[in-house]
Amino acid sequence: MISELPAGGVPELKWCKSSYSSNSSEADCVEVATAPGAVHVRDSKALSGPRLGFRPTTWEAFVAYASGN
């Protein structure tokens, strides 16, 4: 999910929210973006704030654990 390269050649990430996120309140969401070899996570309230990066296999294991699968 990487969009076109802006000037400077650094790829922009395409951020997505969970379908379980509240549409009425932006205060309780995280956003996720995938890139080759990494899954990025950020707080939707702090778009330019810190981001976490995970290996895809680590993220998949977390999602499976969190969903109870």
N, CA, C and O atoms as a CHARMM CRD file, in Angstrom:
* protein
*
  276
    1    1 MET  N      0.80300  -1.17700   0.00000 PROA 1      0.00000
    2    1 MET  CA     0.00000   0.00000   0.00000 PROA 1      0.00000
    3    1 MET  C      0.85300   1.25100   0.00000 PROA 1      0.00000
    4    1 MET  O      0.70100   2.08300   0.89400 PROA 1      0.00000
    5    2 ILE  N      1.70600   1.41300  -0.92400 PROA 2      0.00000
    6    2 ILE  CA     2.51900   2.61900  -1.00700 PROA 2      0.00000
    7    2 ILE  C      2.03300   3.41600  -2.20300 PROA 2      0.00000
    8    2 ILE  O      1.89400   2.88200  -3.30400 PROA 2      0.00000
    9    3 SER  N      1.77700   4.69400  -1.98000 PROA 3      0.00000
   10    3 SER  CA     1.33100   5.53900  -3.07300 PROA 3      0.00000
   11    3 SER  C      2.53800   6.04400  -3.85300 PROA 3      0.00000
   12    3 SER  O      3.67000   5.61800  -3.62000 PROA 3      0.00000
   13    4 GLU  N      2.28100   6.94700  -4.76900 PROA 4      0.00000
   14    4 GLU  CA     3.35300   7.47000  -5.60900 PROA 4      0.00000
   15    4 GLU  C      4.40800   8.18400  -4.78000 PROA 4      0.00000
   16    4 GLU  O      4.14200   8.63500  -3.66600 PROA 4      0.00000
   17    5 LEU  N      5.60800   8.28100  -5.33900 PROA 5      0.00000
   18    5 LEU  CA     6.69900   8.95000  -4.65200 PROA 5      0.00000
   19    5 LEU  C      6.56300  10.45700  -4.78400 PROA 5      0.00000
   20    5 LEU  O      6.39500  10.96600  -5.89200 PROA 5      0.00000
   21    6 PRO  N      6.63200  11.17500  -3.67900 PROA 6      0.00000
   22    6 PRO  CA     6.62700  12.63300  -3.75400 PROA 6      0.00000
   23    6 PRO  C      8.00800  13.13400  -4.16400 PROA 6      0.00000
   24    6 PRO  O      8.93700  12.34300  -4.32200 PROA 6      0.00000
   25    7 ALA  N      8.14000  14.44000  -4.33500 PROA 7      0.00000
   26    7 ALA  CA     9.45300  15.01400  -4.62100 PROA 7      0.00000
   27    7 ALA  C     10.39600  14.62500  -3.49100 PROA 7      0.00000
   28    7 ALA  O     10.03000  14.71200  -2.31900 PROA 7      0.00000
   29    8 GLY  N     11.56900  14.20900  -3.82400 PROA 8      0.00000
   30    8 GLY  CA    12.52500  13.76400  -2.81700 PROA 8      0.00000
   31    8 GLY  C     12.65900  12.25400  -2.80000 PROA 8      0.00000
   32    8 GLY  O     13.60700  11.73200  -2.21400 PROA 8      0.00000
   33    9 GLY  N     11.72600  11.52900  -3.43600 PROA 9      0.00000
   34    9 GLY  CA    11.84600  10.10300  -3.60300 PROA 9      0.00000
   35    9 GLY  C     11.48100   9.24100  -2.41700 PROA 9      0.00000
   36    9 GLY  O     11.73800   8.03800  -2.44900 PROA 9      0.00000
   37   10 VAL  N     10.89000   9.80200  -1.36200 PROA 10     0.00000
   38   10 VAL  CA    10.50800   9.00800  -0.19800 PROA 10     0.00000
   39   10 VAL  C      9.05000   8.58700  -0.36700 PROA 10     0.00000
   40   10 VAL  O      8.18700   9.44100  -0.56800 PROA 10     0.00000
   41   11 PRO  N      8.75900   7.28500  -0.28900 PROA 11     0.00000
   42   11 PRO  CA     7.38100   6.83700  -0.50300 PROA 11     0.00000
   43   11 PRO  C      6.43400   7.29800   0.61200 PROA 11     0.00000
   44   11 PRO  O      6.79800   7.31000   1.78800 PROA 11     0.00000
   45   12 GLU  N      5.24200   7.66700   0.22600 PROA 12     0.00000
   46   12 GLU  CA     4.19000   8.00900   1.18700 PROA 12     0.00000
   47   12 GLU  C      3.44800   6.73100   1.53200 PROA 12     0.00000
   48   12 GLU  O      3.19400   5.90000   0.65900 PROA 12     0.00000
   49   13 LEU  N      3.10300   6.57300   2.78400 PROA 13     0.00000
   50   13 LEU  CA     2.33700   5.41200   3.21100 PROA 13     0.00000
   51   13 LEU  C      0.85400   5.70300   3.08400 PROA 13     0.00000
   52   13 LEU  O      0.42000   6.83800   3.28400 PROA 13     0.00000
   53   14 LYS  N      0.08400   4.69400   2.75600 PROA 14     0.00000
   54   14 LYS  CA    -1.37200   4.82100   2.69600 PROA 14     0.00000
   55   14 LYS  C     -1.91600   4.24800   3.99800 PROA 14     0.00000
   56   14 LYS  O     -1.85300   3.03900   4.22300 PROA 14     0.00000
   57   15 TRP  N     -2.44700   5.11000   4.85000 PROA 15     0.00000
   58   15 TRP  CA    -2.91600   4.73000   6.17700 PROA 15     0.00000
   59   15 TRP  C     -4.36800   4.30600   6.12600 PROA 15     0.00000
   60   15 TRP  O     -5.17200   4.90300   5.41000 PROA 15     0.00000
   61   16 CYS  N     -4.70700   3.26600   6.89200 PROA 16     0.00000
   62   16 CYS  CA    -6.07400   2.74100   6.95300 PROA 16     0.00000
   63   16 CYS  C     -6.48900   2.58800   8.40700 PROA 16     0.00000
   64   16 CYS  O     -5.66900   2.28000   9.27200 PROA 16     0.00000
   65   17 LYS  N     -7.78100   2.80800   8.66600 PROA 17     0.00000
   66   17 LYS  CA    -8.34100   2.57500   9.99800 PROA 17     0.00000
   67   17 LYS  C     -9.12500   1.27700   9.98600 PROA 17     0.00000
   68   17 LYS  O     -9.59300   0.82800   8.93900 PROA 17     0.00000
   69   18 SER  N     -9.26000   0.69600  11.12900 PROA 18     0.00000
   70   18 SER  CA   -10.05100  -0.51600  11.27400 PROA 18     0.00000
   71   18 SER  C    -11.51300  -0.23100  10.97800 PROA 18     0.00000
   72   18 SER  O    -12.00500   0.86800  11.23300 PROA 18     0.00000
   73   19 SER  N    -12.19700  -1.21700  10.44200 PROA 19     0.00000
   74   19 SER  CA   -13.64000  -1.08100  10.22500 PROA 19     0.00000
   75   19 SER  C    -14.38200  -1.03400  11.55600 PROA 19     0.00000
   76   19 SER  O    -15.55700  -0.66800  11.59400 PROA 19     0.00000
   77   20 TYR  N    -13.71400  -1.39900  12.64300 PROA 20     0.00000
   78   20 TYR  CA   -14.31200  -1.33700  13.97600 PROA 20     0.00000
   79   20 TYR  C    -14.14300   0.03700  14.61500 PROA 20     0.00000
   80   20 TYR  O    -14.68700   0.28000  15.69200 PROA 20     0.00000
   81   21 SER  N    -13.40400   0.93600  13.97800 PROA 21     0.00000
   82   21 SER  CA   -13.19200   2.26300  14.53100 PROA 21     0.00000
   83   21 SER  C    -14.49000   3.05600  14.51900 PROA 21     0.00000
   84   21 SER  O    -15.31400   2.92000  13.61500 PROA 21     0.00000
   85   22 SER  N    -14.65200   3.87200  15.52300 PROA 22     0.00000
   86   22 SER  CA   -15.83200   4.73300  15.62700 PROA 22     0.00000
   87   22 SER  C    -15.74900   5.83300  14.58100 PROA 22     0.00000
   88   22 SER  O    -14.72300   6.50300  14.47100 PROA 22     0.00000
   89   23 ASN  N    -16.79800   6.02500  13.82500 PROA 23     0.00000
   90   23 ASN  CA   -16.83500   7.11100  12.84400 PROA 23     0.00000
   91   23 ASN  C    -17.13000   8.44800  13.49600 PROA 23     0.00000
   92   23 ASN  O    -16.82600   9.49400  12.92200 PROA 23     0.00000
   93   24 SER  N    -17.71700   8.43200  14.68400 PROA 24     0.00000
   94   24 SER  CA   -18.09600   9.67400  15.34100 PROA 24     0.00000
   95   24 SER  C    -16.97600  10.27600  16.17600 PROA 24     0.00000
   96   24 SER  O    -17.02800  11.45600  16.52100 PROA 24     0.00000
   97   25 SER  N    -15.96600   9.47900  16.50500 PROA 25     0.00000
   98   25 SER  CA   -14.88600   9.97100  17.35400 PROA 25     0.00000
   99   25 SER  C    -13.54900   9.50200  16.81700 PROA 25     0.00000
  100   25 SER  O    -13.29700   8.30400  16.69600 PROA 25     0.00000
  101   26 GLU  N    -12.70900  10.44700  16.50300 PROA 26     0.00000
  102   26 GLU  CA   -11.36800  10.10700  16.01800 PROA 26     0.00000
  103   26 GLU  C    -10.43100   9.78200  17.17600 PROA 26     0.00000
  104   26 GLU  O     -9.28000   9.40900  16.95100 PROA 26     0.00000
  105   27 ALA  N    -10.90900   9.91700  18.41100 PROA 27     0.00000
  106   27 ALA  CA   -10.05500   9.80500  19.58600 PROA 27     0.00000
  107   27 ALA  C     -9.69200   8.37300  19.95500 PROA 27     0.00000
  108   27 ALA  O     -8.83800   8.16900  20.81800 PROA 27     0.00000
  109   28 ASP  N    -10.30300   7.38900  19.34000 PROA 28     0.00000
  110   28 ASP  CA   -10.05500   6.01700  19.77300 PROA 28     0.00000
  111   28 ASP  C     -9.55100   5.11600  18.64800 PROA 28     0.00000
  112   28 ASP  O     -9.86000   3.92500  18.61800 PROA 28     0.00000
  113   29 CYS  N     -8.78800   5.67400  17.74100 PROA 29     0.00000
  114   29 CYS  CA    -8.35600   4.89900  16.58000 PROA 29     0.00000
  115   29 CYS  C     -6.83700   4.80400  16.46800 PROA 29     0.00000
  116   29 CYS  O     -6.10100   5.70500  16.87100 PROA 29     0.00000
  117   30 VAL  N     -6.40800   3.70300  15.92000 PROA 30     0.00000
  118   30 VAL  CA    -5.04500   3.60200  15.43400 PROA 30     0.00000
  119   30 VAL  C     -5.15300   3.41400  13.92600 PROA 30     0.00000
  120   30 VAL  O     -6.17900   2.96000  13.42000 PROA 30     0.00000
  121   31 GLU  N     -4.11800   3.75600  13.23300 PROA 31     0.00000
  122   31 GLU  CA    -4.07500   3.58400  11.79200 PROA 31     0.00000
  123   31 GLU  C     -2.90100   2.68300  11.45900 PROA 31     0.00000
  124   31 GLU  O     -1.88900   2.67100  12.16100 PROA 31     0.00000
  125   32 VAL  N     -3.04800   1.93000  10.38200 PROA 32     0.00000
  126   32 VAL  CA    -2.04100   0.96400   9.95300 PROA 32     0.00000
  127   32 VAL  C     -1.70700   1.21800   8.48700 PROA 32     0.00000
  128   32 VAL  O     -2.58900   1.52200   7.68400 PROA 32     0.00000
  129   33 ALA  N     -0.44600   1.09300   8.15100 PROA 33     0.00000
  130   33 ALA  CA     0.00100   1.18700   6.76200 PROA 33     0.00000
  131   33 ALA  C      0.99800   0.06300   6.51000 PROA 33     0.00000
  132   33 ALA  O      1.84900  -0.22200   7.35300 PROA 33     0.00000
  133   34 THR  N      0.89200  -0.56200   5.36800 PROA 34     0.00000
  134   34 THR  CA     1.84300  -1.61600   5.03100 PROA 34     0.00000
  135   34 THR  C      2.82500  -1.12500   3.98500 PROA 34     0.00000
  136   34 THR  O      2.49300  -0.30100   3.13300 PROA 34     0.00000
  137   35 ALA  N      4.01700  -1.63900   4.06700 PROA 35     0.00000
  138   35 ALA  CA     5.08700  -1.35900   3.12000 PROA 35     0.00000
  139   35 ALA  C      5.86400  -2.65900   2.96200 PROA 35     0.00000
  140   35 ALA  O      5.73200  -3.55400   3.79600 PROA 35     0.00000
  141   36 PRO  N      6.65400  -2.78000   1.93400 PROA 36     0.00000
  142   36 PRO  CA     7.44400  -3.99800   1.79100 PROA 36     0.00000
  143   36 PRO  C      8.30400  -4.24600   3.03800 PROA 36     0.00000
  144   36 PRO  O      9.16700  -3.43800   3.37800 PROA 36     0.00000
  145   37 GLY  N      8.06000  -5.35300   3.70000 PROA 37     0.00000
  146   37 GLY  CA     8.85800  -5.73700   4.85400 PROA 37     0.00000
  147   37 GLY  C      8.48400  -5.10300   6.16900 PROA 37     0.00000
  148   37 GLY  O      9.16600  -5.33100   7.16800 PROA 37     0.00000
  149   38 ALA  N      7.40000  -4.29500   6.21400 PROA 38     0.00000
  150   38 ALA  CA     7.03600  -3.63700   7.46900 PROA 38     0.00000
  151   38 ALA  C      5.55400  -3.29200   7.51600 PROA 38     0.00000
  152   38 ALA  O      4.91600  -3.04600   6.49200 PROA 38     0.00000
  153   39 VAL  N      5.02700  -3.28100   8.73200 PROA 39     0.00000
  154   39 VAL  CA     3.68300  -2.77900   9.00400 PROA 39     0.00000
  155   39 VAL  C      3.86800  -1.63800   9.98700 PROA 39     0.00000
  156   39 VAL  O      4.48000  -1.81100  11.04100 PROA 39     0.00000
  157   40 HSD  N      3.34000  -0.46800   9.64400 PROA 40     0.00000
  158   40 HSD  CA     3.48500   0.72700  10.46100 PROA 40     0.00000
  159   40 HSD  C      2.17300   1.00800  11.17900 PROA 40     0.00000
  160   40 HSD  O      1.09600   0.80800  10.61700 PROA 40     0.00000
  161   41 VAL  N      2.26300   1.47700  12.43300 PROA 41     0.00000
  162   41 VAL  CA     1.08700   1.77100  13.24800 PROA 41     0.00000
  163   41 VAL  C      1.28500   3.15200  13.86600 PROA 41     0.00000
  164   41 VAL  O      2.36700   3.48500  14.34900 PROA 41     0.00000
  165   42 ARG  N      0.20900   3.95300  13.83900 PROA 42     0.00000
  166   42 ARG  CA     0.27000   5.28000  14.45800 PROA 42     0.00000
  167   42 ARG  C     -1.05700   5.60200  15.13100 PROA 42     0.00000
  168   42 ARG  O     -2.07300   4.96400  14.85800 PROA 42     0.00000
  169   43 ASP  N     -1.04100   6.58200  16.00000 PROA 43     0.00000
  170   43 ASP  CA    -2.22200   7.09000  16.68100 PROA 43     0.00000
  171   43 ASP  C     -2.90700   8.08200  15.74600 PROA 43     0.00000
  172   43 ASP  O     -2.26200   9.00100  15.24200 PROA 43     0.00000
  173   44 SER  N     -4.20000   7.90600  15.50900 PROA 44     0.00000
  174   44 SER  CA    -4.90500   8.79300  14.57900 PROA 44     0.00000
  175   44 SER  C     -5.01700  10.22400  15.10000 PROA 44     0.00000
  176   44 SER  O     -5.29800  11.13700  14.32400 PROA 44     0.00000
  177   45 LYS  N     -4.80200  10.43700  16.39400 PROA 45     0.00000
  178   45 LYS  CA    -4.84700  11.78700  16.95800 PROA 45     0.00000
  179   45 LYS  C     -3.52300  12.51800  16.78300 PROA 45     0.00000
  180   45 LYS  O     -3.47500  13.74200  16.90100 PROA 45     0.00000
  181   46 ALA  N     -2.45500  11.79200  16.50500 PROA 46     0.00000
  182   46 ALA  CA    -1.11900  12.38500  16.40500 PROA 46     0.00000
  183   46 ALA  C     -0.46500  11.92600  15.11100 PROA 46     0.00000
  184   46 ALA  O      0.48400  11.14200  15.13000 PROA 46     0.00000
  185   47 LEU  N     -0.97300  12.41600  13.99400 PROA 47     0.00000
  186   47 LEU  CA    -0.52000  11.94000  12.69000 PROA 47     0.00000
  187   47 LEU  C      0.97200  12.13200  12.44600 PROA 47     0.00000
  188   47 LEU  O      1.59900  11.31400  11.77200 PROA 47     0.00000
  189   48 SER  N      1.53300  13.18100  12.97700 PROA 48     0.00000
  190   48 SER  CA     2.97100  13.38900  12.77600 PROA 48     0.00000
  191   48 SER  C      3.78400  12.91300  13.97200 PROA 48     0.00000
  192   48 SER  O      4.99500  13.12500  14.02700 PROA 48     0.00000
  193   49 GLY  N      3.12600  12.27500  14.92400 PROA 49     0.00000
  194   49 GLY  CA     3.79300  11.77800  16.11800 PROA 49     0.00000
  195   49 GLY  C      4.52800  10.48100  15.87000 PROA 49     0.00000
  196   49 GLY  O      4.74300  10.09900  14.72000 PROA 49     0.00000
  197   50 PRO  N      4.91600   9.80000  16.93400 PROA 50     0.00000
  198   50 PRO  CA     5.68200   8.56300  16.79900 PROA 50     0.00000
  199   50 PRO  C      4.88400   7.46900  16.09800 PROA 50     0.00000
  200   50 PRO  O      3.65400   7.43500  16.15200 PROA 50     0.00000
  201   51 ARG  N      5.60700   6.59500  15.45200 PROA 51     0.00000
  202   51 ARG  CA     5.01800   5.44400  14.75900 PROA 51     0.00000
  203   51 ARG  C      5.76500   4.19500  15.20100 PROA 51     0.00000
  204   51 ARG  O      6.95400   4.23300  15.51500 PROA 51     0.00000
  205   52 LEU  N      5.04800   3.11000  15.21600 PROA 52     0.00000
  206   52 LEU  CA     5.67000   1.82100  15.50600 PROA 52     0.00000
  207   52 LEU  C      5.80900   1.06300  14.19600 PROA 52     0.00000
  208   52 LEU  O      4.96900   1.19300  13.30500 PROA 52     0.00000
  209   53 GLY  N      6.85900   0.28000  14.08000 PROA 53     0.00000
  210   53 GLY  CA     7.06400  -0.54800  12.90400 PROA 53     0.00000
  211   53 GLY  C      7.25600  -1.99400  13.31200 PROA 53     0.00000
  212   53 GLY  O      7.99500  -2.29000  14.25100 PROA 53     0.00000
  213   54 PHE  N      6.59000  -2.89400  12.60600 PROA 54     0.00000
  214   54 PHE  CA     6.65900  -4.32500  12.91000 PROA 54     0.00000
  215   54 PHE  C      6.96900  -5.11500  11.64700 PROA 54     0.00000
  216   54 PHE  O      6.62400  -4.70300  10.54000 PROA 54     0.00000
  217   55 ARG  N      7.62000  -6.24700  11.82900 PROA 55     0.00000
  218   55 ARG  CA     7.75800  -7.19400  10.72100 PROA 55     0.00000
  219   55 ARG  C      6.36700  -7.75800  10.43900 PROA 55     0.00000
  220   55 ARG  O      5.57500  -7.93300  11.36400 PROA 55     0.00000
  221   56 PRO  N      6.06500  -8.03900   9.18800 PROA 56     0.00000
  222   56 PRO  CA     4.72700  -8.55700   8.86300 PROA 56     0.00000
  223   56 PRO  C      4.33900  -9.80200   9.67000 PROA 56     0.00000
  224   56 PRO  O      3.18100  -9.92700  10.06900 PROA 56     0.00000
  225   57 THR  N      5.26200 -10.70900   9.91700 PROA 57     0.00000
  226   57 THR  CA     4.92600 -11.91500  10.68400 PROA 57     0.00000
  227   57 THR  C      4.59600 -11.58700  12.13900 PROA 57     0.00000
  228   57 THR  O      3.73100 -12.22400  12.73900 PROA 57     0.00000
  229   58 THR  N      5.28000 -10.60200  12.70200 PROA 58     0.00000
  230   58 THR  CA     4.98800 -10.16900  14.06300 PROA 58     0.00000
  231   58 THR  C      3.60600  -9.54200  14.13000 PROA 58     0.00000
  232   58 THR  O      2.84800  -9.81900  15.05900 PROA 58     0.00000
  233   59 TRP  N      3.26700  -8.70100  13.16200 PROA 59     0.00000
  234   59 TRP  CA     1.95100  -8.06200  13.12200 PROA 59     0.00000
  235   59 TRP  C      0.84500  -9.10900  12.95700 PROA 59     0.00000
  236   59 TRP  O     -0.18700  -9.03200  13.62300 PROA 59     0.00000
  237   60 GLU  N      1.05600 -10.07200  12.08300 PROA 60     0.00000
  238   60 GLU  CA     0.07100 -11.13900  11.88200 PROA 60     0.00000
  239   60 GLU  C     -0.16800 -11.91500  13.17200 PROA 60     0.00000
  240   60 GLU  O     -1.30900 -12.24700  13.49300 PROA 60     0.00000
  241   61 ALA  N      0.90000 -12.20600  13.91500 PROA 61     0.00000
  242   61 ALA  CA     0.76100 -12.92200  15.19000 PROA 61     0.00000
  243   61 ALA  C     -0.01000 -12.07700  16.20000 PROA 61     0.00000
  244   61 ALA  O     -0.84400 -12.60300  16.93600 PROA 61     0.00000
  245   62 PHE  N      0.26000 -10.77100  16.24200 PROA 62     0.00000
  246   62 PHE  CA    -0.46800  -9.88000  17.14500 PROA 62     0.00000
  247   62 PHE  C     -1.95400  -9.83700  16.79800 PROA 62     0.00000
  248   62 PHE  O     -2.79800  -9.95100  17.68700 PROA 62     0.00000
  249   63 VAL  N     -2.27700  -9.67800  15.53900 PROA 63     0.00000
  250   63 VAL  CA    -3.67500  -9.60800  15.11000 PROA 63     0.00000
  251   63 VAL  C     -4.40000 -10.90900  15.45100 PROA 63     0.00000
  252   63 VAL  O     -5.53500 -10.87600  15.92600 PROA 63     0.00000
  253   64 ALA  N     -3.76000 -12.04700  15.21700 PROA 64     0.00000
  254   64 ALA  CA    -4.36800 -13.33000  15.55600 PROA 64     0.00000
  255   64 ALA  C     -4.61300 -13.43100  17.06900 PROA 64     0.00000
  256   64 ALA  O     -5.67000 -13.89100  17.50000 PROA 64     0.00000
  257   65 TYR  N     -3.64200 -13.00400  17.86200 PROA 65     0.00000
  258   65 TYR  CA    -3.78900 -13.03000  19.31800 PROA 65     0.00000
  259   65 TYR  C     -4.91100 -12.09300  19.77400 PROA 65     0.00000
  260   65 TYR  O     -5.76700 -12.48100  20.57000 PROA 65     0.00000
  261   66 ALA  N     -4.89800 -10.86400  19.26600 PROA 66     0.00000
  262   66 ALA  CA    -5.89100  -9.87100  19.68000 PROA 66     0.00000
  263   66 ALA  C     -7.30700 -10.24900  19.26900 PROA 66     0.00000
  264   66 ALA  O     -8.26700  -9.88600  19.94900 PROA 66     0.00000
  265   67 SER  N     -7.44500 -10.96800  18.17200 PROA 67     0.00000
  266   67 SER  CA    -8.78000 -11.35200  17.70600 PROA 67     0.00000
  267   67 SER  C     -9.22900 -12.67400  18.32200 PROA 67     0.00000
  268   67 SER  O    -10.36400 -13.10100  18.11300 PROA 67     0.00000
  269   68 GLY  N     -8.34700 -13.32300  19.07800 PROA 68     0.00000
  270   68 GLY  CA    -8.70800 -14.57500  19.74800 PROA 68     0.00000
  271   68 GLY  C     -8.65000 -15.79000  18.84400 PROA 68     0.00000
  272   68 GLY  O     -9.19300 -16.84200  19.18200 PROA 68     0.00000
  273   69 ASN  N     -7.99300 -15.65900  17.69000 PROA 69     0.00000
  274   69 ASN  CA    -7.86800 -16.80000  16.75700 PROA 69     0.00000
  275   69 ASN  C     -6.61700 -17.60400  17.01100 PROA 69     0.00000
  276   69 ASN  O     -6.36500 -18.59000  16.31700 PROA 69     0.00000
